[in-house]
Amino acid sequence: MTTALAAEVSVESLATSGALPAEYEAIFVSGSVIEGWGHANSDLDVYVITDHPVAGERVTFEYVRLDPTDVPSLSVYPSGRRIDVEYWRPSQIDQLLAKVAELPQLGAQSAGSDLEWLEIAILDRISVGRALENKPWLEEAKKRVRESAIRAILTSHKFNLADSLFNDASGLLSSGDLESAVLAARRGFDLTIDGLLAACGELAPSHKWRARKMRRAQPAELGWEEFWRIAVMADLAALGERRWVTMVVTRCQTLIGSVEIG
């Protein structure tokens, strides 16, 4: 962790801000700033593993499909920069890792359908996090994420969603609704890329970092220039809606078929 970042977030500064419970198992910081992608307005994301989350009027809650079903969070500003603190129970992390231990026995079609956005996000944040307290806990959690089936689960889920949109796009072309076909194909392309990136180990669910993740992952299946031309729809005007949609759908279906899942 850089000296500047360490000065902004520490166990002591969190405690002074009233963001730490009396007892906790581990604390780590994660997110775009840690990955070197932050900007002047980026906040810091801190995760406290505890059975005793803080309480109060400023605490908010987000839903997860775990027991308990809520994750408390609190925002503090100890050095001017916003720090978002989430409180996860150790049992919730264990349940989540059990949920992604392997692909569902019913097949890839149902993979990922029971994962909430926040659940995917914490797995990503664990995988790139830096410990503030109890580094062995974080390293063991990282190992469990690496050994899980989360890559295959997310890849399957994104590809299944993309395939549905490509079916829609083809049907819309047949019915003459070219504008809707373009939008369906464009969304299907994004999901295809998200599935490809998941297969490469890029788990972050936030769409805003898609280009950054492509730069870092450099998947062999799709080069940067081709990715960017489709992403910014560079050839739409020259090809026209019908040919562009057909090109995108065909390319993505070939890409999906080239990725080995599991």
Secondary structure, 3 states (H helix, E strand, C coil): CCHHHHHHCCHHHHHHCCCCCCCCCEEEEECCCCCCCCCCCCCEEEEEECCCCCCCCCCEEEECCCCCCEEEEEEECCCCCCEEEEEECHHHHHHHHHHCCCCCCCCHHHCCCCCCHHHHHHHHHHHHCEEEECHHHHHHHHHHHHCCCHHHHHHHHHHHHHHHHHHHHHHHHHHCCHHHHHHHHHHHHHHHHHHHHHHCCCCCCCHHHHHHHHHHHCCCCCCHHHHHHHHCCCCHHHHCHHHHHHHHHHHHHHHHHHCCCC
